[in-house]
Structures are given as structure tokens and as C-alpha cells.
Amino acid sequence: MTVRVRTLSLVLVIALGCSAAVAGFALRPPLQRAYVLWNAERATGLSIDVDAVEPIDGGYELDGVSAHTRGGAASVSVPRAAVYFAGPSVDVVLADPQFVFDPERYRGDEIDALHDALSKFGSGETGFQLHARDGTLTIVSGAVSIPLLRFERLTGSLDERVSPALYDLTANLIDGERSYPLAGQTVVRTDGSIGNRWTAPFVPLGPLGRLFPAGELRILGGALSDVALENGAGLDGAAQLEDGSVALGAHLLSGLHGRLQGSGSGIGSRDIVGTLDGVPFDVSGEVHDLRTGWAWLQDGSSDLRALGRLIESIAGEPRLRSVHLETTAPGVAFAQYAMASDHGPLAVSLLAIDPNEPTLRFDTAIAEDRVISGGERTSAMGLRTGAVAGVNGDYFDIGRTYQPQGLLVRGGELIRGPVDRAALSIDRSNHVTISEFRLQGAVHVEGRTFPITQFNDWPAGYVTLITPTFGKTLPPELGASFAGLEPIGVDGKRYRVVSVQRTDGPLPVTFGLAFGPLTKASVRPGETLELSYKTDPPLDTAVAAIGGGPILVRNGVWYEDPHAPAPDERNYRWPVIALARRADDGLLLVAVDGRHPERSIGMMRPEFAELLVRLGAADAMALDSGGSVTMVSRAVGDANVSVRNVPSDNSAERWVSDALFLYSSAPAPSIVAPLGTPLPVPEARPTP
């Protein structure tokens, strides 16, 4: 319906420009025709012509009127028109006007020229009122001007004597031999602003589908009923989708029905239901990147294109049983689908992410904001930090210290150092790197040098750098000691040893060095030292990083990671989760539930890698699997994240050490408005 609002308003502007020019010509002798038309074209920016003029009572009758924009986006021809003068006002009547509009040409200079022409009408002392009766409007496309859409019995008026202009219009959309009425008029809202309201009892989708450029998505049929749109500062309205049919590449969405809402540059719904290649399908949510005017029809919407690619990926899955799809935030979509396998049912949840979406950022969160903790649920961390989506993170010391076992960077700050296995990092551009990171550090103290082997890791073993984010206390470790440090200067490199204490009992955490029982290195109170440490590869530009493993996919094929954590789990079918980077740089977070024979039996690591490759993964790394597998996102109508998959610990969410989250600076949903804040279901904390 955006097509109608823009097109019918536009062609009336063309008609007004044509009639204004002809009116000026009618008041001048025939010998001045060329001069007057030249002035009219210069004043309106339109190419204008007229065949003949005859005086009538109060005005003139005109034959053979025509006008078009320079680039050919819009044109009008009128076999007969009349111009009447009443003081400074001019009334123009067009009989059987023929309008033609080409949306492919309505861009760039054409838009600027038409807006400039419109701004000139009514800028002087003369006002115009335009009446059209029994006209036609044909929307065309291409160099040969193939008709795409046709309106007949176009009748109405446009009053330029006031600002903004007022109009009242009716027309019939023609689809073969059938005719569908629509009406539009200017309305004054309760706040005093002016808008344009369009209504139609029934609109077939087939003809409107011709307006979209040929591509992967093709509207085949269906209808919109009870259409009501109001176009002012944005586009607001609603319609009921009935029996919609859409071809998406080689796949078919059919029987689509549900309520559609529009607002501003967005469109959304809570309940579009149908089938995907005969499989039950539903989609809900909203997108807000629909550009105004004809640009959206020609250039499309990045979020809608991403949804289309996601649907195609899922539609290609074998033995599909059902598909559920949601928009979460700009650049983020959530999907959940069920399929059968030779071993039993499978339930897959995934988040599809556009890393180029400027309102999105990644970051990590850690339980209780420290390395040593009592654990925290993924959903609770998401609620606490305001995330829109996320997944559980690294393997961890379950039931005891809950410290993650690998790398963690939060907000650009190193929280825990890496270990000898895979981790992923994400930079400020949302670019993901999957690699094995190593810590390189050293302590230089009065002629002695020894390596730093760990960062916020316990037990200390050799030499561990401890920061306040480690936790409240250092756990006891026999044969170890802790040296508290205070900075010298502001460069963050030189320190003074203020104390050295044994760790036979718990100690309060301060910044310092822990010397484990496997090293002979030591320092003494009062000594000064210099610290240096970094990771290889460097994490200088990383805003987030998290450990996990194993690497599952490399260069688009299954990868046998030689440093896989828990290698005995390779061929064990259970819950699994991973981050994947597609060849087009799109990102996927994918979880497969397990340990639920009636719903989902889980996957072995090689099977999971095959699934990720089918979904387009070029590279992928697993995160902590088993009972830890948790995916959260902001469901349609909710204000905050909630658990979207079914965890395997008696279907209850497990306390974990850390998580990877997505955050959005985009405005909260306005079409499918938040209804409330979902809260995690209370659970008993696991017994250590």
C-alpha cells in the first residue's frame, strides 16, 4: 500500500504542474506560446505541451495537454481539461487523465526535481484546486515500459490553496477482469497535524508483487483485507494478510495469514502463520529499515533480506518438521526448528547476526562480575547487563570455584588469560577471530627475570598475575605465596612489592603476583619490579573474547581439533552449541538440545559440524556443551531476554561461569510493543 500512497500523490503533482503551465499559456496570445511554455517549464521543472485553447465562461478549455518529468519517472496526458479563474484562485478540471509512473526512474535527480516543483506551487499569490475524473494510472517498469499495475476510474481533487495541500481521491485497482476499490483523503489528526488516510476493503497481492524487482523473493498470490493506512511523518496502518503465497528461491511459503502493522519505516506482526514447503511455519516481530518512497521497493531491506536468507538455509535442512522465526533487534533474528534424523528427533535453536548492523555490539559477562564465584545463570547475566540475545560461554570449574577454564575479555579488558586451546575474539567492527591464544608475560626485578604463566587463574602453579576482578579471596594453596603490588607512576608497568604472604589460608584479593609450588621464583617486600604481558595473537582491538573449543569447522569443512577439550565427548550424542562465521561474514549462534529422547537427542561433534556447514559456516567453534547449553533472546512482546532452548538438567537452566551476549542501541520495539519483563524461574542452586 506504500505504492499507492506515493504514486497517487505524485501523479497529482504532475497534473497540477501541467495545468498551472497551461493556465498561464491560455492568458497569452498564440504568438507567445513558445515563450510561455518555456517559462512554465522553467518554473515547474517539467516538460509541458498543449494542442489548443478555447475561451469559455470564466476560463478556458484545453485540448491535448501533456507533461512529464525530465527523467521520465512520471507523465500525464489529458485529452481535455478546463481552467477557471476566481480572483487569485485557479480551478483546474481534468477529464480522463492518463497517468504513467515508473518507480525505477523515481530516484536521485527525479525526486529532487519533483519536490522542487511541488514547493513552487502556492509559493506566490495564486492558489490552485485540481479536479480529476475517470482517470487511469499505470505503473510501468523497464526501458520498454512494461505495465505492472493499473488503476482505473481515478477521481478526486487536490487543493493547493492551503498548506499542506488537501486531497480526496477514489480509484479501482485492476487485476485482470476484477476491480478493487480504494479511497484516500487528507485528514487532520487530534494533535492538529495533517496526514493522508487510505482505505481498501480488499487488495490482491499478485499485482502488487509485480512492483518488486525480479529476484529470489517473488509474491505469487494472496490478499490484504481491511486495509487502513495513514501517511504523515511516517506510515502507520494495518491490514489482514490472507492466504499469502511467496516463492523464496526454490522454496514456497504458502497459506500465510495474520495481522500486519506498519509504523514509520517499520512493519511487524505477532502472528504470521503458514507453511514452508508444506511444513508448519510461523514468524513474528518487526523490522525498521524500510526506506521511504520507492527506494524500499527497489533497494529492499537488509533485515528482510537477512530473514529470507535464514528461511532458505533452514528450508534446506533434511526431514524438517516445523519452523519458528522471530526478529529480535535490528540485525538479529531468532529461529527454532525441529527435524527428524536416523537416531531420533532434533531441536535446533539459532541466532542469525549481521555484524555490519551499526546498532549491535558484542560483549561478554562473567558470573557475579568476578572469576571466582558461585556461578550465575545465562539469563540472569543477560537481564543484569541489558542484553538482547546471547549464549552460555566457556567450560568452567562446575560446583566449586566456577572459574572459566579459558580466555575472557570483557569490555576490552583482559579478565582471564588464555590456555592451550581455541578461543574466539570479537573486535569493534564485530569481526570474529577463532584461534589459539597464548599469554606472553615477564617480571623484571633487580636483575632477575621470570615468566608470567597465568592471568587470574587458580591454582597458581607457576607465576600468576592476579587482579581485583579475580574475586573476593584467594583460595588456599599449600606451598604458594602471594606478593601484593602497588603502582609506581602512571605507566602501569612499574610496581613496588608491599607484602608477601603464604596462601595456606584464604587471603583478600589485591593486585599482585601469586607464586605457585612449581616455581622457585620469588620477590621480597620493598623490591621494585616491572611487569609486561600480552597475548599472541594480540587482543589490542578486541572488545570481547571467550574460551571454548573445540574448533569444529575450518574453511567450510569439519576440523579435527588436536587440542579439543573433553576429547572423550567427540562421539557422544548430547546438547551442543557453537558460534559460526559464514562465508558472507554473517554470524550464527547455534544450539542443539539433547538428552530429551521425545524432543531432541543431541548430536556428536562431527554431526554438529555437518549441520553448521549446511547452514553456511566457513569457520566455527564450540562452547561449553552438555547441561550448560543455553540460548537466550528477547522474545516478541518481551522487554528482556529469556531462555529459548530446553536445557538438559531436568529442563532447568544451569549456573555457569560466563556468557557471550549481543547488545542493541536501537529503539525498543514500537509495533510489537513490549508487554513485560520475563523473569527466570527460581531453581535450587546445585550442590557442590
Helices and strands as residue ranges (DSSP letters): H 2-26, G 30-32, H 33-44, E 46-49, E 52-56, E 59-69, E 74-86, E 89-95, E 98-101, G 103-105, H 109-120, E 127-141, E 146-159, E 166-175, E 178-188, E 194-204, H 205-209, E 217-231, E 235-248, E 251-263, E 266-276, E 279-287, H 295-299, H 302-315, E 320-329, E 332-340, E 345-353, E 360-366, G 367-369, E 376-377, H 378-385, E 389-392, E 408-410, E 413-416, E 422-427, E 432-436, E 438-445, E 448-452, E 454-455, E 463-466, G 468-470, E 473-474, E 481-487, E 494-502, E 507-508, E 512-515, E 528-536, E 542-547, E 551-554, E 557-558, G 567-569, E 576-582, E 587-592, H 605-614, E 617-622, G 626-628, E 631-634, E 641-643, E 655-656, E 658-664
